[in-house]
Amino acid sequence: MSRSAIVVGAGIAGLTAANALTRCGWDVRVLERSPEPRTTGAGIVLLANALRGLDAAGVGDVVRAVGQRAYPGTLRDGKGRALVHVSAEQIAERLGTVAIAFHRPRLQEALLGGLGDVAITYGAPALSVDPGDAARPATVTLEDGSTLSADLVVAADGVRSRLRAAVAPDAAEPVYVGSTTWLGVLDNPGITEMSQTWGPGGEVGLIALGDGRLYWYATQVGPAGSPTGDPAADLAAARAAFAGWHDPIPQILAATTPEQVQQLDLYGFPKPIPRMARGRVALAGDAAHAMPPNVGQGGCQGIEDAVVLAASVSGTDSVVDGLAAYDQVRRPRTSGVLRAAWASARFGEQLSNPALVGLRNAALSVLPARVMLDGMSRFASWTPPALPVVR
Ligand SMILES: Cc1cc2nc3c(=O)[nH]c(=O)nc-3n(C[C@H](O)[C@H](O)[C@H](O)COP(=O)(O)OP(=O)(O)OC[C@H]3O[C@@H](n4cnc5c(N)ncnc54)[C@H](O)[C@@H]3O)c2cc1C
C-alpha cells in the first residue's frame, strides 16, 4: 500500500515535492491557502542545479518547454558599459545545461501539469501541525478546524510559514534585507539579451521570458516600508529612482503600467535554521531558508530540498529516519547558500557610495567571464540523488 503525504503550499518547493513524491509512489495531497492558482507574477531564473532537480522529479521537460534561455547576459556599470559578458554556451559548457528564465505563473502551471490527478485543495490555509513520531502519523489542522493525517507532511508554506514553529520553534524570524525591489512584466520591446546593471545603491535586471514578454527587476538599498500598496505610486517611485540610469532602463519603466508592476521589501532569515525536520514533518523552500535574492538560488534550493526529501523518505521504511537524513544533508547545504546570499546583499548595501562602486566596477571590468562562471558553479554544479521511481 502506498504511503501518504500532505504538502502544505503550492509554490515552487511544494509543487516540486509533490511531483517527486508522486513519482516515488506516494499518495500525495496538496493544501494551498490561495483560493486559486496564481495567474500573475514576475520572472525567475533557474540554474543547472534546479533544472537537474526538476528532471529528477520527472518534470524537467514540461518545465523547460515554458521557459526561455536566460543567457547570453552582460553585467554593466551604471552608465551601461559592459563589465563582463557570459554566453549561453559558456554556461552550458561549465554547468552542463543552460540557465532558463520563466514567467512564474507559467512555471507554476507546468509544475501543476506534472501532477496529473493529485488532489490539490485551494482555499485551504493550514494553521498548525502535530509532527507525530515513529508510531503516530503527523496531523495538519486547517483554519476551519478540520484535521488531516498522513505518514509525511511537507511544510512548504513560504517565508511566513506557520508550520515552521512545530519543527524549529527557536528559529529566528525573517528580517528586512536592506533593499526594496520593483518587479515588472510587460510586452518585450525588443530586448534579446539578459542585462544586469550594478549602479550606486541598486541593481536593475532585464530578462526576456519568451512568449513576447520582458521581466525587469529594480532593487534599491534603503529603509523598509517604502511600498505604498498603490501600484501607480510605487511605479512612479521606481521611475524617479532609476531616471538617470542608462538606456533602455528609463524607457522600460516608462512603458510599464501600474497593473504590470509590484513593489516588495525583501526579507530573509538572518541565520540558518537549527533544524529542517521533526518527527514526520519536513520544512522545504523559503519556509526553511528564505534568503536575499542576490545569488539567485532561493527557488533553486527549494527544488533541491524537494528532490532530496523524496529520495530520503522513499529509500527507507521509516519516515522519521528518512527525515533525519534529509535534515543532515539539506541544512549544511542551504546554510552555505544563505550565508553567501547575505554576504552578497551586504556587499551591495555598502555600495551606495559612488567611489566604492567605481572601484568595484573597475575590478569587474578586468575579470574574465570564467570568474563569473566560477561564482555560478559554486552552487549550480549540484546533482540530485537518484529517486526510487515507481511511476
Ligand atoms: C525579487 C526576487 C527575485 C528572485 N529571483 C530568484 C531567481 O531568479 N531564482 C531563484 O531560484 N530564486 C529567486 N528568488 C527566490 C524565490 O522566489 C523563492 O525562494 C521561491 O519562490 C520560494 O518558493 P517556496 O515554494 O518555498 O515559497 P512560496 O513561493 O512563498 O510558496 C509558498 C506557498 O505556500 C502557500 N501558503 C502559505 N501559507 C500557507 C498556509 N498556512 N497553508 C497553506 N498554504 C500556505 C502560499 O500561498 C504559497 O503558494 C527571488 C526572490 C525574490 C523576492
The ligand as an SDF file (V2000), in Angstrom:
LIG
                    3D

 53 58  0  0  0  0  0  0  0  0999 V2000
   12.7880   39.6870   -6.1500 C   0  0  0  0  0  0  0  0  0  0  0  0
   13.0910   38.2170   -6.0650 C   0  0  0  0  0  0  0  0  0  0  0  0
   13.7450   37.5960   -7.1100 C   0  0  0  0  0  0  0  0  0  0  0  0
   14.0570   36.2420   -7.0130 C   0  0  0  0  0  0  0  0  0  0  0  0
   14.6900   35.6430   -8.0650 N   0  0  0  0  0  0  0  0  0  0  0  0
   15.0130   34.3300   -7.9820 C   0  0  0  0  0  0  0  0  0  0  0  0
   15.6750   33.6850   -9.0640 C   0  0  0  0  0  0  0  0  0  0  0  0
   15.9230   34.2750  -10.1280 O   0  0  0  0  0  0  0  0  0  0  0  0
   15.9950   32.3650   -8.9280 N   0  0  0  0  0  0  0  0  0  0  0  0
   15.6880   31.6650   -7.7860 C   0  0  0  0  0  0  0  0  0  0  0  0
   15.9860   30.4760   -7.7170 O   0  0  0  0  0  0  0  0  0  0  0  0
   15.0500   32.2590   -6.7550 N   0  0  0  0  0  0  0  0  0  0  0  0
   14.7020   33.5630   -6.8200 C   0  0  0  0  0  0  0  0  0  0  0  0
   14.0250   34.1550   -5.7960 N   0  0  0  0  0  0  0  0  0  0  0  0
   13.6280   33.3470   -4.6270 C   0  0  0  0  0  0  0  0  0  0  0  0
   12.3760   32.5340   -4.9300 C   0  0  0  0  0  0  0  0  0  0  0  0
   11.3750   33.3800   -5.4600 O   0  0  0  0  0  0  0  0  0  0  0  0
   11.8430   31.8490   -3.6810 C   0  0  0  0  0  0  0  0  0  0  0  0
   12.8990   31.2370   -2.9910 O   0  0  0  0  0  0  0  0  0  0  0  0
   10.8040   30.7990   -4.0190 C   0  0  0  0  0  0  0  0  0  0  0  0
    9.7580   31.3380   -4.7940 O   0  0  0  0  0  0  0  0  0  0  0  0
   10.2340   30.1860   -2.7520 C   0  0  0  0  0  0  0  0  0  0  0  0
    9.3650   29.1540   -3.0950 O   0  0  0  0  0  0  0  0  0  0  0  0
    8.5650   28.3890   -1.9540 P   0  0  0  0  0  0  0  0  0  0  0  0
    7.7370   27.3850   -2.6670 O   0  0  0  0  0  0  0  0  0  0  0  0
    9.4800   27.9330   -0.8880 O   0  0  0  0  0  0  0  0  0  0  0  0
    7.6650   29.5020   -1.2590 O   0  0  0  0  0  0  0  0  0  0  0  0
    6.4720   30.3830   -1.8700 P   0  0  0  0  0  0  0  0  0  0  0  0
    6.6780   30.6670   -3.2990 O   0  0  0  0  0  0  0  0  0  0  0  0
    6.3110   31.5350   -0.9460 O   0  0  0  0  0  0  0  0  0  0  0  0
    5.2100   29.4380   -1.7760 O   0  0  0  0  0  0  0  0  0  0  0  0
    4.5750   29.1780   -0.5490 C   0  0  0  0  0  0  0  0  0  0  0  0
    3.1460   28.7680   -0.8570 C   0  0  0  0  0  0  0  0  0  0  0  0
    2.5210   28.3760    0.3630 O   0  0  0  0  0  0  0  0  0  0  0  0
    1.2390   28.9750    0.4440 C   0  0  0  0  0  0  0  0  0  0  0  0
    0.9360   29.0940    1.8730 N   0  0  0  0  0  0  0  0  0  0  0  0
    1.4670   29.9620    2.7610 C   0  0  0  0  0  0  0  0  0  0  0  0
    0.9740   29.7420    3.9880 N   0  0  0  0  0  0  0  0  0  0  0  0
    0.0970   28.7040    3.8660 C   0  0  0  0  0  0  0  0  0  0  0  0
   -0.7310   28.0060    4.7920 C   0  0  0  0  0  0  0  0  0  0  0  0
   -0.7580   28.3400    6.0860 N   0  0  0  0  0  0  0  0  0  0  0  0
   -1.4850   26.9810    4.3310 N   0  0  0  0  0  0  0  0  0  0  0  0
   -1.4670   26.6260    3.0040 C   0  0  0  0  0  0  0  0  0  0  0  0
   -0.6990   27.2710    2.0910 N   0  0  0  0  0  0  0  0  0  0  0  0
    0.0840   28.2850    2.5120 C   0  0  0  0  0  0  0  0  0  0  0  0
    1.4010   30.3140   -0.2600 C   0  0  0  0  0  0  0  0  0  0  0  0
    0.1560   30.8220   -0.6810 O   0  0  0  0  0  0  0  0  0  0  0  0
    2.3060   29.9140   -1.4180 C   0  0  0  0  0  0  0  0  0  0  0  0
    1.5770   29.4520   -2.5340 O   0  0  0  0  0  0  0  0  0  0  0  0
   13.7020   35.5080   -5.8580 C   0  0  0  0  0  0  0  0  0  0  0  0
   13.0190   36.1310   -4.8290 C   0  0  0  0  0  0  0  0  0  0  0  0
   12.7160   37.4720   -4.9170 C   0  0  0  0  0  0  0  0  0  0  0  0
   11.9920   38.1240   -3.7700 C   0  0  0  0  0  0  0  0  0  0  0  0
  1  2  1  0
  2  3  1  0
  2 52  2  0
  3  4  2  0
  4  5  1  0
  4 50  1  0
  5  6  2  0
  6  7  1  0
  6 13  1  0
  7  8  2  0
  7  9  1  0
  9 10  1  0
 10 11  2  0
 10 12  1  0
 12 13  2  0
 13 14  1  0
 14 15  1  0
 14 50  1  0
 15 16  1  0
 16 17  1  0
 16 18  1  0
 18 19  1  0
 18 20  1  0
 20 21  1  0
 20 22  1  0
 22 23  1  0
 23 24  1  0
 24 25  2  0
 24 26  1  0
 24 27  1  0
 27 28  1  0
 28 29  2  0
 28 30  1  0
 28 31  1  0
 31 32  1  0
 32 33  1  0
 33 34  1  0
 33 48  1  0
 34 35  1  0
 35 36  1  0
 35 46  1  0
 36 37  1  0
 36 45  1  0
 37 38  2  0
 38 39  1  0
 39 40  1  0
 39 45  2  0
 40 41  1  0
 40 42  2  0
 42 43  1  0
 43 44  2  0
 44 45  1  0
 46 47  1  0
 46 48  1  0
 48 49  1  0
 50 51  2  0
 51 52  1  0
 52 53  1  0
M  END
$$$$
